[in-house]
Amino acid sequence: MIRNMPVLQVRDVKESVAFYCEKLGFQSHGIWSDGPAGIANFAIVQAGKVTIALDRSREDLPIPVNQFCAAYVYVEDADALYANVSRSGAEIIQEPGDRFYGLRDFTICDIDGHMISFGHDINPEALEPGLADFKG
C-alpha cells in the first residue's frame, strides 16, 4: 500500500472545499459535477501528500460522522499548524497536547461535523508515529 484518501460525506462540496483550503491550508485538485444543474458532487483537496475526498450527500439526511476522528493527519509540527489553523477561525475541538499514544496533536471540526486530528510524533526514535509502546 502506498497512500490513502479518506472520503468524507458533505452537504455542499464547494463550501467544504473552501473550508479545507481557507482554514486548513489544503489546495483544490478538482471539483466534479454531473447532471444538467451542474451541482458539485465530488472534490479532492490535498496538502503535501495528504489527500481528502469530499463527496456530496445524495440524500437529505444528517451527514454521518465518525464517533471520534474521521481522519488523522501526521504533520511535522502540530504546534505550528495549530497556530495557523486557530488564526483561520476553524473550530478547535481539542487544543494541542502530548497524548498517551506518543503523539502531540490537536483536533478541529469541519463544517459538516467531521473531526480531523493533526499531530506529530513526540519521540522520532520510536517505531513510527502513533505506534509508540504504551499501555492503553
C-alpha positions as CSV (number, residue, x, y, z in Angstrom):
1,M,0.0,0.0,0.0
2,I,1.3,3.5,-0.8
3,R,-1.4,6.1,0.0
4,N,-4.9,6.6,1.3
5,M,-7.6,9.1,0.8
6,P,-10.5,9.3,3.3
7,V,-13.8,10.1,1.6
8,L,-16.0,12.4,3.7
9,Q,-19.6,12.9,3.0
10,V,-20.5,16.6,2.9
11,R,-23.6,18.8,2.4
12,D,-22.0,21.3,-0.1
13,V,-18.9,20.3,-1.9
14,K,-17.9,23.8,-2.9
15,E,-18.3,25.1,0.7
16,S,-16.3,22.2,2.0
17,V,-13.5,22.8,-0.5
18,A,-13.4,26.5,0.6
19,F,-13.2,25.4,4.3
20,Y,-10.4,22.9,3.7
21,C,-8.4,25.4,1.6
22,E,-9.0,28.6,3.5
23,K,-9.0,27.2,7.1
24,L,-6.6,24.2,6.9
25,G,-4.2,25.1,4.1
26,F,-5.3,22.4,1.5
27,Q,-5.4,23.1,-2.2
28,S,-8.2,22.0,-4.5
29,H,-7.3,19.3,-7.0
30,G,-10.6,19.3,-8.8
31,I,-14.4,19.6,-8.3
32,W,-16.6,17.4,-10.4
33,S,-20.2,17.9,-11.2
34,D,-22.8,15.9,-13.1
35,G,-26.3,16.5,-14.4
36,P,-27.8,19.5,-16.1
37,A,-27.9,21.5,-12.9
38,G,-24.1,21.3,-12.6
39,I,-24.2,20.6,-8.8
40,A,-20.8,19.8,-7.5
41,N,-20.8,16.2,-6.4
42,F,-17.2,15.3,-5.6
43,A,-13.9,17.1,-4.9
44,I,-10.3,16.3,-3.9
45,V,-8.2,18.5,-1.7
46,Q,-4.6,18.0,-0.9
47,A,-1.9,19.3,1.4
48,G,1.6,17.8,0.7
49,K,0.9,14.1,0.4
50,V,-2.3,14.2,2.4
51,T,-5.4,13.8,0.2
52,I,-9.1,14.0,1.3
53,A,-12.1,13.5,-0.9
54,L,-15.3,15.3,-0.4
55,D,-18.5,13.6,-1.6
56,R,-21.8,15.3,-1.7
57,S,-24.6,13.6,0.2
58,R,-27.3,12.5,-2.2
59,E,-29.9,12.3,0.5
60,D,-31.5,14.9,2.6
61,L,-30.4,13.2,5.8
62,P,-27.9,14.2,8.5
63,I,-24.3,13.8,7.5
64,P,-22.8,10.6,9.0
65,V,-19.8,11.4,11.2
66,N,-17.3,9.2,13.0
67,Q,-17.5,8.7,16.7
68,F,-14.0,10.1,17.0
69,C,-11.8,11.3,14.1
70,A,-12.7,10.9,10.5
71,A,-9.1,11.3,9.6
72,Y,-5.7,11.7,11.5
73,V,-3.1,13.7,9.6
74,Y,0.5,13.3,10.5
75,V,2.4,16.6,10.3
76,E,5.9,17.8,11.0
77,D,4.9,20.3,13.7
78,A,1.5,20.2,15.2
79,D,2.0,23.5,17.2
80,A,3.0,25.5,14.1
81,L,0.0,24.2,12.2
82,Y,-2.3,24.8,15.2
83,A,-1.1,28.5,15.2
84,N,-2.2,28.9,11.6
85,V,-5.4,26.9,11.9
86,S,-6.5,28.7,15.0
87,R,-5.9,32.1,13.4
88,S,-8.1,31.0,10.4
89,G,-11.1,30.7,12.7
90,A,-11.6,26.9,12.3
91,E,-13.4,25.3,15.2
92,I,-10.9,23.7,17.6
93,I,-12.3,20.7,19.4
94,Q,-9.1,19.8,21.3
95,E,-6.1,22.0,22.0
96,P,-2.6,20.8,21.3
97,G,-1.3,18.3,23.8
98,D,1.0,15.4,24.3
99,R,-1.1,12.2,24.3
100,F,-0.6,8.8,25.9
101,Y,-0.3,7.2,22.5
102,G,3.0,9.1,21.7
103,L,1.8,11.9,19.6
104,R,1.3,15.6,20.1
105,D,-1.9,16.7,18.4
106,F,-5.0,18.8,18.2
107,T,-8.4,18.3,16.7
108,I,-10.7,20.5,14.6
109,C,-14.3,20.1,13.5
110,D,-15.1,20.9,9.8
111,I,-18.4,22.5,8.7
112,D,-20.1,19.1,8.4
113,G,-19.1,17.9,11.8
114,H,-16.2,15.7,10.8
115,M,-13.4,15.8,13.4
116,I,-9.9,15.9,11.9
117,S,-6.8,15.5,14.1
118,F,-3.3,16.8,13.2
119,G,-0.3,15.5,15.1
120,H,3.4,14.7,15.2
121,D,5.4,12.0,16.9
122,I,6.8,13.1,20.3
123,N,9.7,10.7,20.0
124,P,11.1,10.5,16.5
125,E,13.2,7.5,17.6
126,A,10.0,5.4,18.3
127,L,8.7,2.8,15.9
128,E,6.5,5.1,13.8
129,P,4.1,7.9,14.5
130,G,1.3,6.6,16.6
131,L,3.0,3.3,17.2
132,A,4.8,4.2,20.5
133,D,5.0,1.5,23.1
134,F,2.2,2.3,25.5
135,K,-0.1,0.5,27.8
136,G,-3.6,1.5,26.7
